Amino acid sequence: MTENKPMSVGDWLITMIVTSIPIVGLIMLLVWAFSSGTNESKKNWAKAALIFYVIMGVLWFVFLGSMMASLADSM
């Protein structure tokens, strides 16, 4: 059952610290986003963070590809 009480500042601080650890953060985002026992606020935040990371990854590849194409064209 999902607990829907508001999260405290300390809970959010721990959440942010955990997500700043490279591999662990990604795994925890996936767990929080798709677990049935996660607080609804944290679940929605984790889904939004995952969507944001996917968008940033796509933009990074587009930017990298355009830079590589520009570099190859100048040679």
mmCIF file as gemmi writes it, N, C-alpha and C atoms, coordinates in Angstrom:
data_model
loop_
_atom_site.group_PDB
_atom_site.id
_atom_site.type_symbol
_atom_site.label_atom_id
_atom_site.label_alt_id
_atom_site.label_comp_id
_atom_site.label_asym_id
_atom_site.label_entity_id
_atom_site.label_seq_id
_atom_site.pdbx_PDB_ins_code
_atom_site.Cartn_x
_atom_site.Cartn_y
_atom_site.Cartn_z
_atom_site.occupancy
_atom_site.B_iso_or_equiv
_atom_site.pdbx_formal_charge
_atom_site.auth_seq_id
_atom_site.auth_asym_id
_atom_site.pdbx_PDB_model_num
ATOM 1 N N . MET Axp A 1 ? 0.833 -1.18 0 1 0 ? 1 A 1
ATOM 2 C CA . MET Axp A 1 ? 0 0 0 1 0 ? 1 A 1
ATOM 3 C C . MET Axp A 1 ? 0.879 1.244 0 1 0 ? 1 A 1
ATOM 4 N N . THR Axp A 2 ? 0.55 2.217 -0.817 1 0 ? 2 A 1
ATOM 5 C CA . THR Axp A 2 ? 1.341 3.423 -0.953 1 0 ? 2 A 1
ATOM 6 C C . THR Axp A 2 ? 1.055 4.385 0.19 1 0 ? 2 A 1
ATOM 7 N N . GLU Axp A 3 ? 2.125 4.887 0.781 1 0 ? 3 A 1
ATOM 8 C CA . GLU Axp A 3 ? 2.005 5.867 1.853 1 0 ? 3 A 1
ATOM 9 C C . GLU Axp A 3 ? 2.012 7.26 1.223 1 0 ? 3 A 1
ATOM 10 N N . ASN Axp A 4 ? 0.959 8.044 1.453 1 0 ? 4 A 1
ATOM 11 C CA . ASN Axp A 4 ? 0.841 9.33 0.781 1 0 ? 4 A 1
ATOM 12 C C . ASN Axp A 4 ? 0.99 10.525 1.709 1 0 ? 4 A 1
ATOM 13 N N . LYS Axp A 5 ? 1.613 10.349 2.886 1 0 ? 5 A 1
ATOM 14 C CA . LYS Axp A 5 ? 1.844 11.502 3.747 1 0 ? 5 A 1
ATOM 15 C C . LYS Axp A 5 ? 2.971 12.34 3.156 1 0 ? 5 A 1
ATOM 16 N N . PRO Axp A 6 ? 2.989 13.639 3.423 1 0 ? 6 A 1
ATOM 17 C CA . PRO Axp A 6 ? 4.044 14.498 2.871 1 0 ? 6 A 1
ATOM 18 C C . PRO Axp A 6 ? 5.433 14.067 3.345 1 0 ? 6 A 1
ATOM 19 N N . MET Axp A 7 ? 6.4 14.172 2.458 1 0 ? 7 A 1
ATOM 20 C CA . MET Axp A 7 ? 7.779 13.842 2.808 1 0 ? 7 A 1
ATOM 21 C C . MET Axp A 7 ? 8.416 15.039 3.492 1 0 ? 7 A 1
ATOM 22 N N . SER Axp A 8 ? 9.261 14.773 4.465 1 0 ? 8 A 1
ATOM 23 C CA . SER Axp A 8 ? 9.938 15.849 5.185 1 0 ? 8 A 1
ATOM 24 C C . SER Axp A 8 ? 11.146 16.335 4.384 1 0 ? 8 A 1
ATOM 25 N N . VAL Axp A 9 ? 11.695 17.447 4.827 1 0 ? 9 A 1
ATOM 26 C CA . VAL Axp A 9 ? 12.896 17.989 4.18 1 0 ? 9 A 1
ATOM 27 C C . VAL Axp A 9 ? 14.041 16.988 4.306 1 0 ? 9 A 1
ATOM 28 N N . GLY Axp A 10 ? 14.144 16.329 5.442 1 0 ? 10 A 1
ATOM 29 C CA . GLY Axp A 10 ? 15.182 15.317 5.629 1 0 ? 10 A 1
ATOM 30 C C . GLY Axp A 10 ? 15.034 14.151 4.669 1 0 ? 10 A 1
ATOM 31 N N . ASP Axp A 11 ? 13.793 13.721 4.44 1 0 ? 11 A 1
ATOM 32 C CA . ASP Axp A 11 ? 13.552 12.642 3.476 1 0 ? 11 A 1
ATOM 33 C C . ASP Axp A 11 ? 14.001 13.052 2.076 1 0 ? 11 A 1
ATOM 34 N N . TRP Axp A 12 ? 13.685 14.28 1.688 1 0 ? 12 A 1
ATOM 35 C CA . TRP Axp A 12 ? 14.088 14.764 0.364 1 0 ? 12 A 1
ATOM 36 C C . TRP Axp A 12 ? 15.6 14.909 0.278 1 0 ? 12 A 1
ATOM 37 N N . LEU Axp A 13 ? 16.239 15.352 1.37 1 0 ? 13 A 1
ATOM 38 C CA . LEU Axp A 13 ? 17.69 15.502 1.383 1 0 ? 13 A 1
ATOM 39 C C . LEU Axp A 13 ? 18.365 14.147 1.188 1 0 ? 13 A 1
ATOM 40 N N . ILE Axp A 14 ? 17.891 13.131 1.886 1 0 ? 14 A 1
ATOM 41 C CA . ILE Axp A 14 ? 18.445 11.777 1.72 1 0 ? 14 A 1
ATOM 42 C C . ILE Axp A 14 ? 18.199 11.27 0.301 1 0 ? 14 A 1
ATOM 43 N N . THR Axp A 15 ? 17.022 11.547 -0.231 1 0 ? 15 A 1
ATOM 44 C CA . THR Axp A 15 ? 16.701 11.148 -1.601 1 0 ? 15 A 1
ATOM 45 C C . THR Axp A 15 ? 17.673 11.774 -2.593 1 0 ? 15 A 1
ATOM 46 N N . MET Axp A 16 ? 17.949 13.064 -2.428 1 0 ? 16 A 1
ATOM 47 C CA . MET Axp A 16 ? 18.869 13.756 -3.341 1 0 ? 16 A 1
ATOM 48 C C . MET Axp A 16 ? 20.303 13.235 -3.201 1 0 ? 16 A 1
ATOM 49 N N . ILE Axp A 17 ? 20.713 12.941 -1.981 1 0 ? 17 A 1
ATOM 50 C CA . ILE Axp A 17 ? 22.067 12.408 -1.778 1 0 ? 17 A 1
ATOM 51 C C . ILE Axp A 17 ? 22.201 11.039 -2.427 1 0 ? 17 A 1
ATOM 52 N N . VAL Axp A 18 ? 21.198 10.189 -2.256 1 0 ? 18 A 1
ATOM 53 C CA . VAL Axp A 18 ? 21.242 8.842 -2.849 1 0 ? 18 A 1
ATOM 54 C C . VAL Axp A 18 ? 21.275 8.93 -4.376 1 0 ? 18 A 1
ATOM 55 N N . THR Axp A 19 ? 20.486 9.83 -4.959 1 0 ? 19 A 1
ATOM 56 C CA . THR Axp A 19 ? 20.464 9.919 -6.427 1 0 ? 19 A 1
ATOM 57 C C . THR Axp A 19 ? 21.728 10.55 -6.993 1 0 ? 19 A 1
ATOM 58 N N . SER Axp A 20 ? 22.544 11.183 -6.161 1 0 ? 20 A 1
ATOM 59 C CA . SER Axp A 20 ? 23.787 11.763 -6.663 1 0 ? 20 A 1
ATOM 60 C C . SER Axp A 20 ? 24.899 10.727 -6.812 1 0 ? 20 A 1
ATOM 61 N N . ILE Axp A 21 ? 24.693 9.526 -6.283 1 0 ? 21 A 1
ATOM 62 C CA . ILE Axp A 21 ? 25.666 8.443 -6.442 1 0 ? 21 A 1
ATOM 63 C C . ILE Axp A 21 ? 25.404 7.802 -7.808 1 0 ? 21 A 1
ATOM 64 N N . PRO Axp A 22 ? 26.406 7.796 -8.71 1 0 ? 22 A 1
ATOM 65 C CA . PRO Axp A 22 ? 26.156 7.449 -10.112 1 0 ? 22 A 1
ATOM 66 C C . PRO Axp A 22 ? 25.29 6.224 -10.409 1 0 ? 22 A 1
ATOM 67 N N . ILE Axp A 23 ? 25.723 5.025 -10.177 1 0 ? 23 A 1
ATOM 68 C CA . ILE Axp A 23 ? 24.948 3.845 -10.562 1 0 ? 23 A 1
ATOM 69 C C . ILE Axp A 23 ? 23.806 3.602 -9.579 1 0 ? 23 A 1
ATOM 70 N N . VAL Axp A 24 ? 24.083 3.781 -8.308 1 0 ? 24 A 1
ATOM 71 C CA . VAL Axp A 24 ? 23.073 3.575 -7.271 1 0 ? 24 A 1
ATOM 72 C C . VAL Axp A 24 ? 21.888 4.513 -7.485 1 0 ? 24 A 1
ATOM 73 N N . GLY Axp A 25 ? 22.173 5.761 -7.841 1 0 ? 25 A 1
ATOM 74 C CA . GLY Axp A 25 ? 21.116 6.741 -8.07 1 0 ? 25 A 1
ATOM 75 C C . GLY Axp A 25 ? 20.174 6.33 -9.181 1 0 ? 25 A 1
ATOM 76 N N . LEU Axp A 26 ? 20.723 5.833 -10.273 1 0 ? 26 A 1
ATOM 77 C CA . LEU Axp A 26 ? 19.892 5.395 -11.391 1 0 ? 26 A 1
ATOM 78 C C . LEU Axp A 26 ? 19.033 4.195 -11 1 0 ? 26 A 1
ATOM 79 N N . ILE Axp A 27 ? 19.631 3.257 -10.295 1 0 ? 27 A 1
ATOM 80 C CA . ILE Axp A 27 ? 18.871 2.08 -9.854 1 0 ? 27 A 1
ATOM 81 C C . ILE Axp A 27 ? 17.756 2.494 -8.902 1 0 ? 27 A 1
ATOM 82 N N . MET Axp A 28 ? 18.065 3.386 -7.965 1 0 ? 28 A 1
ATOM 83 C CA . MET Axp A 28 ? 17.054 3.824 -7.005 1 0 ? 28 A 1
ATOM 84 C C . MET Axp A 28 ? 15.943 4.613 -7.693 1 0 ? 28 A 1
ATOM 85 N N . LEU Axp A 29 ? 16.274 5.417 -8.7 1 0 ? 29 A 1
ATOM 86 C CA . LEU Axp A 29 ? 15.228 6.117 -9.45 1 0 ? 29 A 1
ATOM 87 C C . LEU Axp A 29 ? 14.272 5.124 -10.098 1 0 ? 29 A 1
ATOM 88 N N . LEU Axp A 30 ? 14.817 4.062 -10.661 1 0 ? 30 A 1
ATOM 89 C CA . LEU Axp A 30 ? 13.969 3.037 -11.271 1 0 ? 30 A 1
ATOM 90 C C . LEU Axp A 30 ? 13.109 2.344 -10.224 1 0 ? 30 A 1
ATOM 91 N N . VAL Axp A 31 ? 13.703 2.035 -9.075 1 0 ? 31 A 1
ATOM 92 C CA . VAL Axp A 31 ? 12.944 1.378 -7.998 1 0 ? 31 A 1
ATOM 93 C C . VAL Axp A 31 ? 11.829 2.303 -7.513 1 0 ? 31 A 1
ATOM 94 N N . TRP Axp A 32 ? 12.167 3.557 -7.231 1 0 ? 32 A 1
ATOM 95 C CA . TRP Axp A 32 ? 11.17 4.495 -6.72 1 0 ? 32 A 1
ATOM 96 C C . TRP Axp A 32 ? 10.082 4.781 -7.751 1 0 ? 32 A 1
ATOM 97 N N . ALA Axp A 33 ? 10.441 4.839 -9.029 1 0 ? 33 A 1
ATOM 98 C CA . ALA Axp A 33 ? 9.457 5.172 -10.065 1 0 ? 33 A 1
ATOM 99 C C . ALA Axp A 33 ? 8.448 4.05 -10.278 1 0 ? 33 A 1
ATOM 100 N N . PHE Axp A 34 ? 8.862 2.818 -10.116 1 0 ? 34 A 1
ATOM 101 C CA . PHE Axp A 34 ? 7.993 1.705 -10.487 1 0 ? 34 A 1
ATOM 102 C C . PHE Axp A 34 ? 7.606 0.791 -9.329 1 0 ? 34 A 1
ATOM 103 N N . SER Axp A 35 ? 7.975 1.14 -8.107 1 0 ? 35 A 1
ATOM 104 C CA . SER Axp A 35 ? 7.61 0.348 -6.938 1 0 ? 35 A 1
ATOM 105 C C . SER Axp A 35 ? 6.219 0.741 -6.448 1 0 ? 35 A 1
ATOM 106 N N . SER Axp A 36 ? 5.468 -0.227 -6.003 1 0 ? 36 A 1
ATOM 107 C CA . SER Axp A 36 ? 4.11 0.059 -5.534 1 0 ? 36 A 1
ATOM 108 C C . SER Axp A 36 ? 4.096 0.613 -4.105 1 0 ? 36 A 1
ATOM 109 N N . GLY Axp A 37 ? 5.166 0.441 -3.35 1 0 ? 37 A 1
ATOM 110 C CA . GLY Axp A 37 ? 5.194 0.889 -1.965 1 0 ? 37 A 1
ATOM 111 C C . GLY Axp A 37 ? 5.842 2.24 -1.751 1 0 ? 37 A 1
ATOM 112 N N . THR Axp A 38 ? 6.122 2.961 -2.812 1 0 ? 38 A 1
ATOM 113 C CA . THR Axp A 38 ? 6.811 4.248 -2.721 1 0 ? 38 A 1
ATOM 114 C C . THR Axp A 38 ? 5.809 5.375 -2.527 1 0 ? 38 A 1
ATOM 115 N N . ASN Axp A 39 ? 6.21 6.373 -1.752 1 0 ? 39 A 1
ATOM 116 C CA . ASN Axp A 39 ? 5.403 7.578 -1.565 1 0 ? 39 A 1
ATOM 117 C C . ASN Axp A 39 ? 5.069 8.167 -2.936 1 0 ? 39 A 1
ATOM 118 N N . GLU Axp A 40 ? 3.824 8.61 -3.109 1 0 ? 40 A 1
ATOM 119 C CA . GLU Axp A 40 ? 3.359 9.1 -4.416 1 0 ? 40 A 1
ATOM 120 C C . GLU Axp A 40 ? 4.185 10.29 -4.918 1 0 ? 40 A 1
ATOM 121 N N . SER Axp A 41 ? 4.569 11.177 -4.026 1 0 ? 41 A 1
ATOM 122 C CA . SER Axp A 41 ? 5.387 12.334 -4.425 1 0 ? 41 A 1
ATOM 123 C C . SER Axp A 41 ? 6.744 11.89 -4.944 1 0 ? 41 A 1
ATOM 124 N N . LYS Axp A 42 ? 7.383 10.967 -4.224 1 0 ? 42 A 1
ATOM 125 C CA . LYS Axp A 42 ? 8.692 10.468 -4.641 1 0 ? 42 A 1
ATOM 126 C C . LYS Axp A 42 ? 8.579 9.69 -5.94 1 0 ? 42 A 1
ATOM 127 N N . LYS Axp A 43 ? 7.483 8.934 -6.1 1 0 ? 43 A 1
ATOM 128 C CA . LYS Axp A 43 ? 7.274 8.159 -7.329 1 0 ? 43 A 1
ATOM 129 C C . LYS Axp A 43 ? 7.155 9.091 -8.541 1 0 ? 43 A 1
ATOM 130 N N . ASN Axp A 44 ? 6.358 10.138 -8.417 1 0 ? 44 A 1
ATOM 131 C CA . ASN Axp A 44 ? 6.205 11.093 -9.521 1 0 ? 44 A 1
ATOM 132 C C . ASN Axp A 44 ? 7.499 11.841 -9.795 1 0 ? 44 A 1
ATOM 133 N N . TRP Axp A 45 ? 8.218 12.203 -8.739 1 0 ? 45 A 1
ATOM 134 C CA . TRP Axp A 45 ? 9.495 12.9 -8.92 1 0 ? 45 A 1
ATOM 135 C C . TRP Axp A 45 ? 10.495 11.99 -9.635 1 0 ? 45 A 1
ATOM 136 N N . ALA Axp A 46 ? 10.544 10.709 -9.26 1 0 ? 46 A 1
ATOM 137 C CA . ALA Axp A 46 ? 11.481 9.771 -9.878 1 0 ? 46 A 1
ATOM 138 C C . ALA Axp A 46 ? 11.15 9.569 -11.365 1 0 ? 46 A 1
ATOM 139 N N . LYS Axp A 47 ? 9.866 9.483 -11.694 1 0 ? 47 A 1
ATOM 140 C CA . LYS Axp A 47 ? 9.481 9.357 -13.103 1 0 ? 47 A 1
ATOM 141 C C . LYS Axp A 47 ? 9.88 10.604 -13.892 1 0 ? 47 A 1
ATOM 142 N N . ALA Axp A 48 ? 9.652 11.772 -13.312 1 0 ? 48 A 1
ATOM 143 C CA . ALA Axp A 48 ? 10.028 13.023 -13.98 1 0 ? 48 A 1
ATOM 144 C C . ALA Axp A 48 ? 11.542 13.103 -14.156 1 0 ? 48 A 1
ATOM 145 N N . ALA Axp A 49 ? 12.302 12.681 -13.144 1 0 ? 49 A 1
ATOM 146 C CA . ALA Axp A 49 ? 13.764 12.701 -13.236 1 0 ? 49 A 1
ATOM 147 C C . ALA Axp A 49 ? 14.245 11.752 -14.337 1 0 ? 49 A 1
ATOM 148 N N . LEU Axp A 50 ? 13.652 10.574 -14.435 1 0 ? 50 A 1
ATOM 149 C CA . LEU Axp A 50 ? 14.039 9.629 -15.49 1 0 ? 50 A 1
ATOM 150 C C . LEU Axp A 50 ? 13.738 10.188 -16.878 1 0 ? 50 A 1
ATOM 151 N N . ILE Axp A 51 ? 12.579 10.811 -17.033 1 0 ? 51 A 1
ATOM 152 C CA . ILE Axp A 51 ? 12.229 11.431 -18.316 1 0 ? 51 A 1
ATOM 153 C C . ILE Axp A 51 ? 13.228 12.538 -18.651 1 0 ? 51 A 1
ATOM 154 N N . PHE Axp A 52 ? 13.57 13.356 -17.656 1 0 ? 52 A 1
ATOM 155 C CA . PHE Axp A 52 ? 14.541 14.437 -17.849 1 0 ? 52 A 1
ATOM 156 C C . PHE Axp A 52 ? 15.896 13.873 -18.282 1 0 ? 52 A 1
ATOM 157 N N . TYR Axp A 53 ? 16.354 12.786 -17.627 1 0 ? 53 A 1
ATOM 158 C CA . TYR Axp A 53 ? 17.642 12.194 -17.979 1 0 ? 53 A 1
ATOM 159 C C . TYR Axp A 53 ? 17.63 11.621 -19.391 1 0 ? 53 A 1
ATOM 160 N N . VAL Axp A 54 ? 16.524 11.042 -19.809 1 0 ? 54 A 1
ATOM 161 C CA . VAL Axp A 54 ? 16.425 10.519 -21.179 1 0 ? 54 A 1
ATOM 162 C C . VAL Axp A 54 ? 16.501 11.67 -22.186 1 0 ? 54 A 1
ATOM 163 N N . ILE Axp A 55 ? 15.777 12.756 -21.918 1 0 ? 55 A 1
ATOM 164 C CA . ILE Axp A 55 ? 15.81 13.913 -22.816 1 0 ? 55 A 1
ATOM 165 C C . ILE Axp A 55 ? 17.218 14.492 -22.891 1 0 ? 55 A 1
ATOM 166 N N . MET Axp A 56 ? 17.878 14.628 -21.741 1 0 ? 56 A 1
ATOM 167 C CA . MET Axp A 56 ? 19.248 15.161 -21.731 1 0 ? 56 A 1
ATOM 168 C C . MET Axp A 56 ? 20.206 14.228 -22.47 1 0 ? 56 A 1
ATOM 169 N N . GLY Axp A 57 ? 20.006 12.93 -22.345 1 0 ? 57 A 1
ATOM 170 C CA . GLY Axp A 57 ? 20.848 11.975 -23.064 1 0 ? 57 A 1
ATOM 171 C C . GLY Axp A 57 ? 20.681 12.089 -24.572 1 0 ? 57 A 1
ATOM 172 N N . VAL Axp A 58 ? 19.446 12.226 -25.021 1 0 ? 58 A 1
ATOM 173 C CA . VAL Axp A 58 ? 19.179 12.387 -26.458 1 0 ? 58 A 1
ATOM 174 C C . VAL Axp A 58 ? 19.797 13.687 -26.965 1 0 ? 58 A 1
ATOM 175 N N . LEU Axp A 59 ? 19.616 14.773 -26.223 1 0 ? 59 A 1
ATOM 176 C CA . LEU Axp A 59 ? 20.211 16.052 -26.63 1 0 ? 59 A 1
ATOM 177 C C . LEU Axp A 59 ? 21.731 15.979 -26.659 1 0 ? 59 A 1
ATOM 178 N N . TRP Axp A 60 ? 22.314 15.254 -25.698 1 0 ? 60 A 1
ATOM 179 C CA . TRP Axp A 60 ? 23.761 15.11 -25.663 1 0 ? 60 A 1
ATOM 180 C C . TRP Axp A 60 ? 24.245 14.365 -26.91 1 0 ? 60 A 1
ATOM 181 N N . PHE Axp A 61 ? 23.558 13.293 -27.31 1 0 ? 61 A 1
ATOM 182 C CA . PHE Axp A 61 ? 23.953 12.56 -28.506 1 0 ? 61 A 1
ATOM 183 C C . PHE Axp A 61 ? 23.763 13.4 -29.767 1 0 ? 61 A 1
ATOM 184 N N . VAL Axp A 62 ? 22.714 14.201 -29.842 1 0 ? 62 A 1
ATOM 185 C CA . VAL Axp A 62 ? 22.506 15.084 -30.99 1 0 ? 62 A 1
ATOM 186 C C . VAL Axp A 62 ? 23.632 16.109 -31.057 1 0 ? 62 A 1
ATOM 187 N N . PHE Axp A 63 ? 23.965 16.708 -29.915 1 0 ? 63 A 1
ATOM 188 C CA . PHE Axp A 63 ? 25.042 17.686 -29.874 1 0 ? 63 A 1
ATOM 189 C C . PHE Axp A 63 ? 26.372 17.048 -30.249 1 0 ? 63 A 1
ATOM 190 N N . LEU Axp A 64 ? 26.662 15.879 -29.675 1 0 ? 64 A 1
ATOM 191 C CA . LEU Axp A 64 ? 27.906 15.186 -29.984 1 0 ? 64 A 1
ATOM 192 C C . LEU Axp A 64 ? 27.965 14.817 -31.462 1 0 ? 64 A 1
ATOM 193 N N . GLY Axp A 65 ? 26.857 14.336 -32.013 1 0 ? 65 A 1
ATOM 194 C CA . GLY Axp A 65 ? 26.824 13.98 -33.429 1 0 ? 65 A 1
ATOM 195 C C . GLY Axp A 65 ? 27.047 15.177 -34.328 1 0 ? 65 A 1
ATOM 196 N N . SER Axp A 66 ? 26.456 16.309 -33.971 1 0 ? 66 A 1
ATOM 197 C CA . SER Axp A 66 ? 26.649 17.507 -34.8 1 0 ? 66 A 1
ATOM 198 C C . SER Axp A 66 ? 28.089 18.008 -34.698 1 0 ? 66 A 1
ATOM 199 N N . MET Axp A 67 ? 28.683 17.886 -33.529 1 0 ? 67 A 1
ATOM 200 C CA . MET Axp A 67 ? 30.087 18.3 -33.377 1 0 ? 67 A 1
ATOM 201 C C . MET Axp A 67 ? 31.004 17.382 -34.176 1 0 ? 67 A 1
ATOM 202 N N . MET Axp A 68 ? 30.747 16.082 -34.141 1 0 ? 68 A 1
ATOM 203 C CA . MET Axp A 68 ? 31.559 15.134 -34.899 1 0 ? 68 A 1
ATOM 204 C C . MET Axp A 68 ? 31.401 15.353 -36.396 1 0 ? 68 A 1
ATOM 205 N N . ALA Axp A 69 ? 30.169 15.631 -36.841 1 0 ? 69 A 1
ATOM 206 C CA . ALA Axp A 69 ? 29.946 15.889 -38.263 1 0 ? 69 A 1
ATOM 207 C C . ALA Axp A 69 ? 30.648 17.166 -38.689 1 0 ? 69 A 1
ATOM 208 N N . SER Axp A 70 ? 30.602 18.177 -37.846 1 0 ? 70 A 1
ATOM 209 C CA . SER Axp A 70 ? 31.291 19.439 -38.143 1 0 ? 70 A 1
ATOM 210 C C . SER Axp A 70 ? 32.785 19.238 -38.209 1 0 ? 70 A 1
ATOM 211 N N . LEU Axp A 71 ? 33.317 18.457 -37.286 1 0 ? 71 A 1
ATOM 212 C CA . LEU Axp A 71 ? 34.753 18.171 -37.263 1 0 ? 71 A 1
ATOM 213 C C . LEU Axp A 71 ? 35.152 17.368 -38.505 1 0 ? 71 A 1
ATOM 214 N N . ALA Axp A 72 ? 34.377 16.38 -38.876 1 0 ? 72 A 1
ATOM 215 C CA . ALA Axp A 72 ? 34.677 15.557 -40.048 1 0 ? 72 A 1
ATOM 216 C C . ALA Axp A 72 ? 34.581 16.373 -41.335 1 0 ? 72 A 1
ATOM 217 N N . ASP Axp A 73 ? 33.641 17.328 -41.369 1 0 ? 73 A 1
ATOM 218 C CA . ASP Axp A 73 ? 33.47 18.163 -42.55 1 0 ? 73 A 1
ATOM 219 C C . ASP Axp A 73 ? 34.645 19.122 -42.714 1 0 ? 73 A 1
ATOM 220 N N . SER Axp A 74 ? 35.22 19.572 -41.631 1 0 ? 74 A 1
ATOM 221 C CA . SER Axp A 74 ? 36.323 20.529 -41.719 1 0 ? 74 A 1
ATOM 222 C C . SER Axp A 74 ? 37.646 19.87 -42.092 1 0 ? 74 A 1
ATOM 223 N N . MET Axp A 75 ? 37.719 18.548 -42.021 1 0 ? 75 A 1
ATOM 224 C CA . MET Axp A 75 ? 38.963 17.859 -42.376 1 0 ? 75 A 1
ATOM 225 C C . MET Axp A 75 ? 38.954 17.595 -43.809 1 0 ? 75 A 1
